[in-house]
Amino acid sequence: MSRSRTRWAASRSRTRSAMIHARTRSRAHPPTRSRTRSRTRDRLRAAVAVAVGLVLAVSLAACGKAAQVGATVGAAGTHHGPLRIGLLLPENEIVRFERFDAPLIQQRVRQLCSSCTVSYSSAQHDPVSQRSQIDAMITNGVDVLILDAVDTKAVRHSVIQARRAGVPVVAYDRLAEGPISGYVSFDGGRVGKLQGEALLRALGPHPANRQIVMMNGSSTDPNAGWFERGARSVLQGKVKIAKSYETVGWRPENANRNMSAAIAALGPYGIHGVLAANDGLASGVITAIKAARIHPIPPVTGQDAEVAGIQRILAGEQYMTVYKPFKPEAYTAAEMAIALGRGRSLNGIATQRVNNSTTRGIPAVLLEPLAVTVHNIKSTVIKDGLYRVDQICTKKYVDDCRRAGLIDSNGSSHDAK
C-alpha cells in the first residue's frame, strides 16, 4: 500500500472514532434544549396515555350507550371522580336567571353526579367582571364551564384561554365567540316570528295601515339580532315600522326612555303596537305609555314569561309573551357539561350544528319556544309547573284571573293537572 493511502486510511479511522465518541457523549450528556424537548415528549406521551385510559374507561362504563337529553349522562360517573363545574350567568335582574336557570342547572348536576360541584357567579351586566370570573374559575381548577355571556364578543379571549387550559365551554342561551364546545338555547328566529305573528293578529285585519315601534334587545347580545330578524321576516311589508331601537343592556329604564322618545316623535296616538323583545322591555314600554296617558294601551309583546309579564297579560296591559321552558334548557346544559367534563362526545345530546365567527360545527340543541296569551296561560306556564295559580293571582289580579278562568267565583284556583 502506498504511503499516501496509508495516511488516508489512518485519518479516516481517526475521524470515525471521533464521530462515535461525539455521539456517545451526546447520548450521555445531551444539550439542555434536547433534554427539554425529551421531557416534553415524555409528558405528552403520559398525558395521552392517561387520556386514552380515561376515554376507554368511560366507554366501558357507559356500555356503548349514548347520552340523551333528559336521560342520565353516564351511569358510571363516580368512577372518574367529582367534576367541578363553573356556572357564569350575565345578571340577576331578570327573574329567570336566579329563580329558574341557576337552580335547575344545579339540580340536574346533583341528579347526575352527587359528588360534582357547581360554582356560580353573576356578572351583574358587567363584561369585565365576567371575564375576571372566568379567569378565576380556570385558575381555581374547574373542569368545565357553562357560560351565558354578557357580551359575546368580549369573552372571546377568555374562552380561548379556557380551551388552552383544557376547560371546555358550554354556551348557554347566547352563543359566545371563541372555541365553544357545545351550545344550548331556543330558536331565536322562531321567538321573533312568534312575537311578530302575534302582533299582526292583534293589529286586526288591516295592519298595513298601522305603524309600530320595535324595542329590540342589546346590540352586544347576538340573540337580540336573531329575535329581530325573525320578527322582521313576518312584519316587513305588512306593517309600517315607524321606529326601531336597540336597548342598551336589555334594561327596562332604557326601554322606557326609548319609548318616551318614540311617543314624542310619533304622537300619543301614532303608535298602534310595540314589538318589545322581552318582558323587562315591555314593562319599560308600558310605563312610558301610561305616563303619556295613552288609552287603551296598544298591543305589546314580550318574552321570558316572567310572572309580572303574565300578570300584565291578565290585566290587559301586555298582549303576549314568549315562553321558553327553562327546565329542558337548563337540564341540557348540565348534561352537556358533565359529558364534556368526562371527555365524551356530545353526539348523543346535540342533534344540530351552529357556527360563530370563530368556530364552525358547534354541537347545539335549539329548543322550541311557545307563544302565551291570556287564552293559554293555564295550558302552558301553569301546566308545566312554572308557576302556581296563587303565585300569579295575587290580590291585585283576582278579578283578572277570574275572567281568565284561572280561579272560580269562590276564589278557588284551577291549577292544570
C-alpha positions, 0 to 999 in steps of 0.5 A: 500500500502506498504511503499516501493511502496509508495516511488516508486510511489512518485519518479516516479511522481517526475521524470515525472514532471521533464521530462515535465518541461525539455521539456517545457523549451526546447520548450521555450528556445531551444539550439542555434544549434536547433534554427539554424537548425529551421531557416534553415528549415524555409528558405528552406521551403520559398525558395521552396515555392517561387520556386514552385510559380515561376515554376507554374507561368511560366507554366501558362504563357507559356500555356503548350507550349514548347520552340523551337529553333528559336521560342520565349522562353516564351511569358510571360517573363516580368512577372518574371522580367529582367534576367541578363545574363553573356556572357564569350567568350575565345578571340577576335582574331578570327573574329567570336567571336566579329563580329558574336557570341557576337552580335547575342547572344545579339540580340536574348536576346533583341528579347526575353526579352527587359528588360534582360541584357547581360554582356560580357567579353573576356578572351583574351586566358587567363584561369585565367582571365576567371575564375576571370570573372566568379567569378565576374559575380556570385558575381555581381548577374547574373542569368545565364551564357553562357560560351565558355571556354578557357580551359575546364578543368580549369573552372571546379571549377568555374562552380561548384561554379556557380551551388552552387550559383544557376547560371546555365551554358550554354556551348557554342561551347566547352563543359566545365567540371563541372555541365553544364546545357545545351550545344550548338555547331556543330558536331565536328566529322562531321567538321573533316570528312568534312575537311578530305573528302575534302582533299582526293578529292583534293589529286586526285585519288591516295592519298595513295601515298601522305603524309600530315601534320595535324595542329590540334587545342589546346590540352586544347580545347576538340573540337580540339580532336573531329575535329581530330578524325573525320578527322582521321576516313576518312584519316587513311589508305588512306593517309600517315600522315607524321606529326601531331601537336597540336597548342598551343592556336589555334594561327596562329604564332604557326601554322606557326612555326609548319609548318616551322618545318614540311617543314624542316623535310619533304622537300619543296616538301614532303608535298602534303596537310595540314589538318589545323583545322581552318582558323587562322591555315591555314593562319599560314600554308600558310605563312610558305609555301610561305616563303619556296617558295613552288609552287603551294601551296598544298591543305589546309583546314580550318574552321570558314569561316572567310572572309580572309579564303574565300578570300584565297579560291578565290585566290587559296591559301586555298582549303576549309573551314568549315562553321558553321552558327553562327546565329542558334548557337548563337540564341540557346544559348540565348534561352537556357539561358533565359529558364534556367534563368526562371527555365524551362526545356530545353526539348523543345530546346535540342533534344540530350544528351552529357556527360563530365567527370563530368556530364552525360545527358547534354541537347545539340543541335549539329548543322550541319556544311557545307563544302565551296569551291570556287564552293559554296561560293555564295550558302552558306556564301553569301546566308545566309547573312554572308557576302556581295559580296563587303565585300569579293571582295575587290580590291585585289580579283576582278579578283578572284571573277570574275572567281568565278562568284561572280561579272560580267565583269562590276564589278557588284556583284551577291549577292544570293537572 
